[in-house]
């Protein structure tokens, strides 16, 4: 198996089991739900391969344990919060239908953070699309997104962000987020861009400022 591939068994293909890099209870650090208590479910496996990814250890799904959806939901339900954020890796490499069904049955709001590079599965209350140049998002995910979060790594990314802003629905939240290692250079440019293009907002990775997962 090549690094970056998903793992597949009959149970995984059916969405009954999923490879889990980590799952933890914390605060959402980004976007509309920043500051809300949230249970993060980070699925392992990613074929997008961003050079600046801060969870590259999630890429190789074969390195991480597989859990049943029941185990995943039971673990989430041990905590007080009822916001579940499914992320990765790239979570849409897997069938998320059963996962969202069971989370919602347990009273959870289901949010996803995705590059959009794979077809949608699952019933999501909130879809955060974070497109990547390395593997472009599908049109169907762009059209379904509730929040477009574009990571600014280079000044040319502003123009690229506008290309995707034109593809999402009119009420989609538009966010520009600096790549953490480029903050000193690019955050001032993002601030000026938002002042000139007020349909956008600045997204900060508040969890990094708070030093929490």
C-alpha positions, 0 to 999 in steps of 0.5 A: 500500500502506498503512503496516502492511500485509504485502507479498504475491507468489506466493512470499511467499504460499507462504512461500518468500520473506519480507520481512526488516527485520533479522536479527542474532545476540545474546542473548535478552533476555526470557522463559524463554530470556533470556541464551541466544545467539539469532539473531533474524529480524525479519519486516517488516510489522505491522497491530497498531500499538502506540503504544509499539512500539520498532520502528515502522520494521518496520511497513511491509513495503514498505520492507524487502528480501525474502529467500528462506527459504534465504538466511535460514537460510544467514545464521542458520547462520553463527553458533554458536547454534542458537536462532532467534527469529522476531519482527516486526513481526507474523510470523504475517502470513506463512506460516511453515511452510517457514521453521520446517521449514528452520530445524529441518532446520538444527538450530535450535530455533524460537521465535516472538514474536507478538501472536497476531492472525493464524492460526498457521503454522509448527512452533514449539518455543516460542510467546511470546504478547504480546497487544495491545489494538489487535488481539486475539489469536486463541483458537487462538494463546492455547491454543498459547502456551507463554509469555504476556508482557503488557506493562504500560503502565497500571495497568488492564493487570493486569486485562487480563492476567488475562483472557488468563491464563484462556485459556492452558494450565495450564503456560503461563509467565505474565510481566508486563513493564513498558513501558520508558518507564514503568519508574519508575512501574509496575515497583514496582506489577508487583513488588507484584502478583507478590508478591500473585499468585505465579503470575506472574513479572516479565519484564525486558528484560535486553538493554536493561540490557546495551545489546545489540540 
